């Protein structure tokens, strides 16, 4: 039986020489039900973004249709969490392995934050609400991965959320002419002399996006379309991606988001480095372009663009002061923190540092848990996207490490993964995708080892049947 299986595998692999995956015609797979459910739940998370419990807590709620819409959609993430819990119970047999990893560490962070929100926060309702929203992200991811092979399903969820980010970019850019002077302000620094969405306080009954929020949407959109643009594919698709990329870059420039601009540059460098076939050419062209930009005086202009004044502000527009103040009150509850949104209650401002923010909200137990989880994800990104990539390069699209690097870099001056934010909604599925890729590669290695063992058994059986029988002497006819 083993020899027959091995022979079948030998013929399939072409006399022991595996055929590269990209040379084999792959049938187009229909989108799975798990992918559709995952995308639906992720859309529910997005539908609850930029809302809050404040709408339903108003004495005259709902005073108008706008309040009713925002008040209802504020609970859509919890609806997504409910569906996720149902799926988790139905798929509980596959869940344990996923808990023992970054998703489990994210879950620990969220649960500890919920506990401290309900017990230590000055505003328990407000803090618990945002803690529940964050927990919803983790639960949805756990529901998606609890199948045999969720890799392609997570890829579809990533595509969906990046489309949402691009639509936000284009919508906010298109709204500028309608908002007029309210949406843009003049600045001395920058190629276009304006800063977008620095003065918009509210939009359609919601808190208005800041220029940095606009820049995050634009940077993610630009990175994803740039990665698609340099890949081989249909010329019309690449033209469309090129148009979206150019539009997103213009949005990023006028947004004047300094961290986002630097993060985009780092992400774009990763995308160019990922192209192994053109890596040397890209590096040489990059060096040549860097020298040419220096001769044209680009760097002095870019320095003014990034600093806005031509001088380095060591407080990072007051961020370092908030960090010092937060570090002092962390020790009042060092193990479990003070719950979600604690920076608003104790510091009086946004924390603007995700690594410190998670400790403030969930203490060292929860904060270090999620930081370690993200470190594990980075380990596998380096392993599979750069050091030991799989044969099937479609499993390691360049935009994934580029976007994750953008998020990690942005976390130095923004809260990103610490709370229910747009940037975390845009990037959190990467955590699940990378771990699913790791499990997929483990299965492939186990499969290859099993096939090697079967081939070895086949070769051994052939040698044994080909050798003459030894140890049995023929009896001479005379003796007989």
C-alpha positions as CSV (number, residue, x, y, z in Angstrom):
1,X,0.0,0.0,0.0
2,X,2.8,2.4,0.9
3,X,4.7,1.6,-2.3
4,X,1.6,2.4,-4.4
5,X,1.1,5.7,-2.7
6,X,4.7,6.6,-3.1
7,X,4.7,5.6,-6.8
8,X,1.7,7.9,-7.3
9,X,3.5,10.7,-5.6
10,X,6.6,10.0,-7.7
11,X,4.7,10.3,-10.9
12,X,2.9,13.3,-9.8
13,X,6.1,15.1,-8.9
14,X,7.9,14.3,-12.1
15,X,10.4,11.6,-11.3
16,X,11.3,13.1,-7.9
17,X,11.7,16.7,-9.2
18,X,9.0,18.9,-7.8
19,X,7.4,21.3,-10.3
20,X,7.3,25.0,-9.1
21,X,3.9,26.0,-8.0
22,X,3.8,29.0,-10.2
23,X,4.2,26.7,-13.2
24,X,1.2,24.6,-12.4
25,X,-2.2,25.8,-13.6
26,X,-4.2,26.4,-10.4
27,X,-8.0,26.3,-10.6
28,X,-9.7,29.4,-9.5
29,X,-11.2,28.8,-6.1
30,X,-14.6,30.1,-5.2
31,X,-14.7,32.2,-2.1
32,X,-15.4,30.0,0.9
33,X,-18.3,30.5,3.3
34,X,-15.7,31.2,6.1
35,X,-14.3,34.1,4.0
36,X,-17.7,35.5,3.4
37,X,-18.6,35.3,7.1
38,X,-15.3,36.8,8.1
39,X,-15.7,39.7,5.7
40,X,-19.2,40.3,6.9
41,X,-18.1,40.4,10.5
42,X,-15.2,42.7,9.7
43,X,-17.6,45.1,7.9
44,X,-19.7,45.2,11.1
45,X,-16.6,46.2,13.0
46,X,-16.0,49.0,10.5
47,X,-19.6,50.1,10.7
48,X,-19.1,50.8,14.4
49,X,-16.1,53.0,13.9
50,X,-16.2,56.6,14.9
51,X,-19.2,56.2,17.0
52,X,-19.7,55.7,20.8
53,X,-22.2,55.2,23.7
54,X,-22.5,59.0,24.0
55,X,-25.3,59.1,21.4
56,X,-27.6,56.7,23.2
57,X,-26.9,58.3,26.6
58,X,-28.2,61.7,25.5
59,X,-31.5,62.5,27.4
60,X,-33.5,63.1,24.2
61,X,-32.0,60.3,22.2
62,X,-32.8,60.0,19.3
63,X,-33.3,63.7,18.7
64,X,-32.8,63.3,14.9
65,X,-32.1,60.7,12.3
66,X,-28.3,61.3,12.4
67,X,-28.2,60.5,16.2
68,X,-30.3,57.4,15.6
69,X,-28.0,56.1,12.9
70,X,-24.8,56.7,15.0
71,X,-26.4,55.4,18.1
72,X,-27.4,52.1,16.5
73,X,-24.2,51.5,14.6
74,X,-22.2,52.1,17.8
75,X,-23.1,48.5,18.8
76,X,-22.3,46.8,15.5
77,X,-18.9,45.6,16.7
78,X,-20.7,43.8,19.6
79,X,-23.0,42.2,17.0
80,X,-19.9,41.0,15.2
81,X,-18.6,39.7,18.4
82,X,-21.8,37.8,19.1
83,X,-21.6,36.0,15.7
84,X,-17.9,35.4,16.3
85,X,-18.7,33.7,19.7
86,X,-21.3,31.4,18.0
87,X,-18.7,30.4,15.4
88,X,-16.0,29.9,18.1
89,X,-18.2,27.5,20.0
90,X,-19.0,25.6,16.9
91,X,-15.3,25.3,16.0
92,X,-13.9,25.1,19.6
93,X,-12.0,21.9,18.8
94,X,-9.6,23.9,16.5
95,X,-9.3,26.9,18.8
96,X,-6.7,25.7,21.4
97,X,-3.7,25.9,19.0
98,X,-4.6,29.5,18.1
99,X,-4.9,30.6,21.7
100,X,-1.4,29.5,22.3
101,X,0.1,32.3,20.2
102,X,-0.2,36.0,19.4
103,X,-4.0,35.9,19.1
104,X,-4.2,34.5,22.6
105,X,-1.9,37.2,23.9
106,X,-4.1,39.8,22.3
107,X,-7.1,38.2,24.0
108,X,-5.3,38.4,27.4
109,X,-4.6,42.1,26.8
110,X,-8.3,42.7,25.9
111,X,-9.7,40.7,28.8
112,X,-7.4,42.4,31.4
113,X,-8.3,45.8,29.9
114,X,-11.9,44.9,30.3
115,X,-11.5,43.9,33.9
116,X,-9.7,47.1,34.8
117,X,-12.2,49.2,32.8
118,X,-15.1,47.7,34.8
119,X,-13.3,48.1,38.2
120,X,-10.7,51.0,38.1
121,X,-11.8,53.4,35.4
122,X,-13.4,56.7,36.4
123,X,-16.0,56.2,33.6
124,X,-16.7,52.5,33.6
125,X,-19.4,52.6,31.0
126,X,-17.3,54.5,28.5
127,X,-14.1,52.4,29.1
128,X,-15.9,49.1,29.1
129,X,-17.6,50.0,25.8
130,X,-14.3,50.6,24.0
131,X,-12.8,47.6,25.7
132,X,-15.7,45.5,24.3
133,X,-15.1,46.9,20.8
134,X,-11.4,46.0,21.0
135,X,-12.3,42.5,22.3
136,X,-14.6,42.2,19.3
137,X,-11.6,42.4,16.9
138,X,-9.9,39.6,18.7
139,X,-13.0,37.4,18.8
140,X,-13.7,37.9,15.1
141,X,-10.1,36.9,14.2
142,X,-10.4,33.8,16.4
143,X,-13.6,32.8,14.7
144,X,-12.1,33.2,11.2
145,X,-8.9,31.2,11.9
146,X,-10.7,28.2,13.7
147,X,-10.9,26.2,10.4
148,X,-8.5,23.8,8.7
149,X,-6.7,26.3,6.6
150,X,-7.8,30.0,7.0
151,X,-5.0,31.5,5.0
152,X,-6.9,32.5,1.8
153,X,-9.9,33.5,3.9
154,X,-7.8,36.0,5.8
155,X,-6.3,37.3,2.6
156,X,-9.8,38.2,1.5
157,X,-10.5,39.9,4.8
158,X,-7.3,41.9,4.3
159,X,-8.3,42.9,0.7
160,X,-11.7,44.0,2.0
161,X,-10.3,46.2,4.8
162,X,-7.8,47.8,2.5
163,X,-10.5,48.6,0.0
164,X,-12.4,50.3,2.9
165,X,-9.2,52.3,3.7
166,X,-8.9,53.4,0.1
167,X,-12.6,54.4,-0.1
168,X,-12.1,56.5,3.0
169,X,-9.0,58.2,1.4
170,X,-10.9,59.0,-1.8
171,X,-14.0,60.1,0.0
172,X,-12.2,62.5,2.3
173,X,-10.2,63.8,-0.6
174,X,-13.4,64.3,-2.6
175,X,-15.1,66.1,0.3
176,X,-12.4,68.8,0.5
177,X,-14.0,71.0,-2.2
178,X,-17.4,70.7,-0.5
179,X,-16.0,71.7,2.9
180,X,-13.9,74.5,1.5
181,X,-11.6,76.5,3.9
182,X,-12.8,74.4,6.8
183,X,-11.0,71.4,5.4
184,X,-7.7,72.9,4.4
185,X,-5.3,75.4,6.0
186,X,-2.2,77.1,4.6
187,X,1.3,76.1,5.8
188,X,4.7,77.2,4.7
189,X,6.1,73.7,4.5
190,X,5.0,71.2,2.0
191,X,4.9,70.9,-1.8
192,X,1.3,72.2,-2.0
193,X,1.4,74.6,0.9
194,X,-1.7,73.3,2.6
195,X,-2.6,70.9,5.4
196,X,-5.9,69.0,5.1
197,X,-8.3,68.2,7.9
198,X,-6.4,70.0,10.6
199,X,-9.4,72.1,11.5
200,X,-12.5,69.9,10.9
201,X,-14.1,69.3,14.3
202,X,-17.1,67.3,13.2
203,X,-18.5,65.7,10.0
204,X,-22.0,64.4,9.6
205,X,-22.6,64.2,13.3
206,X,-19.3,62.4,14.1
207,X,-16.0,63.6,15.4
208,X,-14.1,64.8,12.4
209,X,-10.9,63.1,11.2
210,X,-7.6,64.8,11.9
211,X,-4.9,65.3,9.3
212,X,-3.0,62.4,10.7
213,X,-6.0,60.1,10.4
214,X,-6.4,61.2,6.8
215,X,-2.7,60.5,6.2
216,X,-3.0,57.0,7.6
217,X,-5.8,56.1,5.2
218,X,-3.8,57.6,2.4
219,X,-0.5,55.9,3.3
220,X,-2.1,52.4,3.6
221,X,-3.9,52.9,0.3
222,X,-0.7,54.0,-1.4
223,X,1.3,51.1,0.0
224,X,-1.2,48.5,-1.0
225,X,-1.7,49.9,-4.5
226,X,2.1,50.4,-5.0
227,X,2.7,46.7,-4.2
228,X,0.0,45.7,-6.7
229,X,1.3,48.2,-9.3
230,X,4.8,46.6,-9.5
231,X,3.5,43.0,-9.7
232,X,3.0,41.4,-13.1
233,X,-0.7,41.4,-14.1
234,X,-3.4,42.7,-16.4
235,X,-2.3,46.1,-17.9
236,X,-5.7,47.6,-17.3
237,X,-5.7,46.6,-13.6
238,X,-2.2,48.1,-13.2
239,X,-3.3,51.4,-14.9
240,X,-6.2,51.5,-12.4
241,X,-3.9,50.8,-9.5
242,X,-1.5,53.5,-10.7
243,X,-4.3,56.1,-10.7
244,X,-5.4,55.1,-7.2
245,X,-1.7,55.2,-6.1
246,X,-1.2,58.7,-7.5
247,X,-4.4,60.0,-5.8
248,X,-3.4,58.4,-2.5
249,X,0.1,59.9,-2.7
250,X,-1.4,63.4,-3.3
251,X,-3.7,62.8,-0.3
252,X,-0.7,61.8,1.8
253,X,1.2,64.9,0.8
254,X,-1.5,67.4,1.6
255,X,-2.4,65.7,4.9
256,X,1.1,66.7,6.2
257,X,1.2,63.6,8.4
258,X,4.9,63.5,9.4
259,X,5.0,60.0,11.0
260,X,2.7,58.7,8.2
261,X,5.0,60.1,5.5
262,X,8.1,58.5,7.1
263,X,6.2,55.3,7.6
264,X,5.2,55.2,4.0
265,X,8.8,55.6,2.9
266,X,9.9,52.7,5.0
267,X,7.0,50.5,3.7
268,X,7.8,51.4,0.1
269,X,11.4,50.4,0.7
270,X,10.2,47.0,2.0
271,X,8.1,46.5,-1.1
272,X,11.0,47.2,-3.4
273,X,13.3,45.0,-1.4
274,X,10.7,42.1,-1.6
275,X,11.1,41.9,-5.4
276,X,14.0,39.5,-5.5
277,X,14.2,39.5,-9.3
278,X,14.8,43.3,-9.4
279,X,16.3,43.8,-5.9
280,X,19.8,44.7,-7.2
281,X,18.4,47.1,-9.8
282,X,16.0,48.7,-7.3
283,X,18.9,49.3,-4.9
284,X,21.1,50.8,-7.6
285,X,18.2,53.0,-8.9
286,X,17.5,54.0,-5.3
287,X,21.1,55.1,-4.6
288,X,21.1,57.0,-7.9
289,X,17.8,58.7,-7.1
290,X,19.0,59.6,-3.6
291,X,22.1,61.3,-5.0
292,X,20.1,63.1,-7.6
293,X,17.6,64.4,-5.0
294,X,20.5,65.6,-2.9
295,X,21.8,67.7,-5.8
296,X,18.4,69.2,-6.3
297,X,18.1,70.3,-2.7
298,X,15.3,67.9,-1.9
299,X,16.4,67.0,1.6
300,X,16.5,70.5,2.9
301,X,12.9,71.0,1.6
302,X,11.9,67.6,3.0
303,X,13.3,68.5,6.4
304,X,11.1,71.6,6.4
305,X,8.1,69.6,5.3
306,X,8.6,67.1,8.2
307,X,9.4,69.6,10.9
308,X,7.0,72.4,9.5
309,X,9.3,75.0,11.0
310,X,12.8,73.9,10.0
311,X,13.7,73.1,13.6
312,X,13.4,69.8,15.5
313,X,10.8,69.9,18.2
314,X,12.1,67.5,20.9
315,X,8.8,67.2,22.6
316,X,7.2,65.9,19.4
317,X,4.3,68.5,19.7
318,X,3.9,67.7,23.4
319,X,3.9,63.9,23.2
320,X,7.0,63.3,25.4
321,X,5.4,65.3,28.2
322,X,2.3,63.1,28.1
323,X,4.6,60.0,28.1
324,X,6.4,61.2,31.2
325,X,3.1,61.9,33.0
326,X,1.7,58.5,32.0
327,X,4.8,56.7,33.2
328,X,4.3,58.2,36.7
329,X,0.7,57.2,37.2
330,X,1.3,53.7,35.7
331,X,2.8,52.7,39.1
332,X,-0.5,53.3,40.8
333,X,-1.8,50.1,39.1
334,X,1.1,48.5,37.4
335,X,-0.2,45.0,36.8
336,X,-3.7,45.5,35.3
337,X,-3.6,49.2,34.4
338,X,-6.6,51.5,34.4
339,X,-8.8,50.3,31.6
340,X,-9.4,51.4,28.0
341,X,-9.2,55.1,27.3
342,X,-7.4,55.7,30.6
343,X,-5.1,58.2,29.0
344,X,-8.1,60.5,28.5
345,X,-9.0,60.3,32.1
346,X,-5.6,60.5,33.8
347,X,-3.4,62.4,31.3
348,X,-6.1,64.5,29.7
349,X,-4.9,63.8,26.2
350,X,-4.3,61.1,23.8
351,X,-1.3,58.9,24.7
352,X,0.3,59.0,21.2
353,X,2.5,55.9,21.9
354,X,1.0,52.4,21.5
355,X,3.7,50.6,23.5
356,X,3.1,52.8,26.6
357,X,-0.6,53.0,26.0
358,X,-1.2,49.3,26.3
359,X,0.6,49.3,29.7
360,X,-1.5,52.2,30.9
361,X,-4.7,50.3,29.9
362,X,-3.9,46.7,30.8
363,X,-0.9,47.0,33.0
364,X,2.4,45.2,32.5
365,X,0.6,41.8,32.3
366,X,-1.6,42.7,29.4
367,X,0.6,45.3,27.8
368,X,3.7,43.0,27.6
369,X,1.4,40.2,26.4
370,X,0.4,42.1,23.3
371,X,3.8,43.5,22.7
372,X,5.3,40.0,22.8
373,X,2.6,38.8,20.5
374,X,3.5,41.4,17.9
375,X,7.1,40.5,18.3
376,X,6.3,36.9,17.5
377,X,4.4,38.1,14.4
378,X,7.5,40.0,13.3
379,X,9.7,36.9,13.8
380,X,7.6,35.0,11.3
381,X,7.3,37.9,8.9
382,X,11.1,38.0,8.7
383,X,11.3,34.2,8.4
384,X,8.7,33.6,5.7
385,X,8.8,36.9,3.8
386,X,12.6,37.4,3.7
387,X,14.7,34.6,5.0
388,X,12.9,31.3,4.1
389,X,10.1,32.2,1.7
390,X,7.7,29.6,0.4
391,X,7.8,28.3,-3.2
392,X,4.4,29.8,-3.8
393,X,5.1,33.5,-3.7
394,X,1.4,34.4,-3.8
395,X,1.4,33.5,-0.1
396,X,3.7,36.4,0.8
397,X,2.4,39.6,-0.9
398,X,4.8,42.5,-0.3
399,X,2.1,44.8,1.1
400,X,1.7,42.7,4.2
401,X,5.2,43.4,5.7
402,X,5.0,46.9,4.3
403,X,1.8,47.7,6.1
404,X,2.9,46.0,9.3
405,X,6.1,48.0,9.3
406,X,4.1,51.2,8.8
407,X,1.9,50.3,11.8
408,X,4.9,49.4,14.0
409,X,6.7,52.6,13.1
410,X,3.5,54.7,13.6
411,X,3.1,53.1,17.0
412,X,6.0,55.2,18.3
413,X,4.0,58.4,18.0
414,X,0.4,57.1,17.8
415,X,-1.7,54.6,19.7
416,X,-2.4,52.3,16.7
417,X,-2.8,48.7,18.1
418,X,-3.6,49.9,21.7
419,X,-7.3,50.6,21.1
420,X,-10.2,50.3,18.6
421,X,-8.7,52.5,15.9
422,X,-9.0,52.7,12.2
423,X,-5.3,51.8,11.7
424,X,-5.7,48.7,13.8
425,X,-8.9,47.7,11.8
426,X,-6.8,48.1,8.7
427,X,-3.9,45.9,9.9
428,X,-5.1,43.5,12.7
429,X,-5.9,40.7,10.2
430,X,-2.2,40.6,9.4
431,X,-1.5,39.1,12.8
432,X,-3.9,36.2,12.0
433,X,-2.6,35.9,8.4
434,X,1.0,35.5,9.4
435,X,0.2,32.9,12.0
436,X,-2.0,31.1,9.5
437,X,1.0,31.2,7.1
438,X,3.2,29.6,9.8
439,X,0.8,26.8,10.3
440,X,0.4,26.3,6.6
441,X,4.2,26.0,6.2
442,X,4.4,23.6,9.0
443,X,1.8,21.4,7.3
444,X,3.7,21.6,4.0
445,X,6.9,20.6,5.7
446,X,5.2,17.7,7.4
447,X,3.7,16.7,4.0
448,X,7.1,16.9,2.3
449,X,8.7,14.8,5.0
450,X,6.0,12.1,4.7
451,X,6.4,12.1,0.9
452,X,10.1,11.7,1.3
453,X,9.6,8.8,3.7
454,X,7.3,7.1,1.2
455,X,9.7,7.6,-1.6
456,X,12.5,6.1,0.5
457,X,10.3,3.1,1.2
458,X,9.6,2.7,-2.5
459,X,13.3,2.8,-3.4
460,X,14.0,0.3,-0.6
461,X,11.3,-2.1,-1.9
462,X,12.7,-1.9,-5.4
463,X,16.2,-2.7,-4.3
464,X,15.0,-5.6,-2.3
465,X,13.1,-7.1,-5.2
466,X,15.9,-6.5,-7.7
467,X,18.6,-8.3,-5.6
468,X,19.1,-12.1,-6.1
469,X,18.1,-14.3,-3.2
470,X,21.1,-14.9,-1.0
471,X,21.7,-17.4,1.8
472,X,19.9,-20.4,0.0
473,X,22.3,-22.9,-1.5
474,X,21.1,-25.0,-4.5
475,X,21.3,-28.7,-4.0
476,X,23.3,-30.5,-6.7
477,X,21.2,-32.9,-8.9
478,X,23.6,-35.8,-8.0
479,X,22.9,-35.4,-4.3
480,X,19.2,-35.2,-5.0
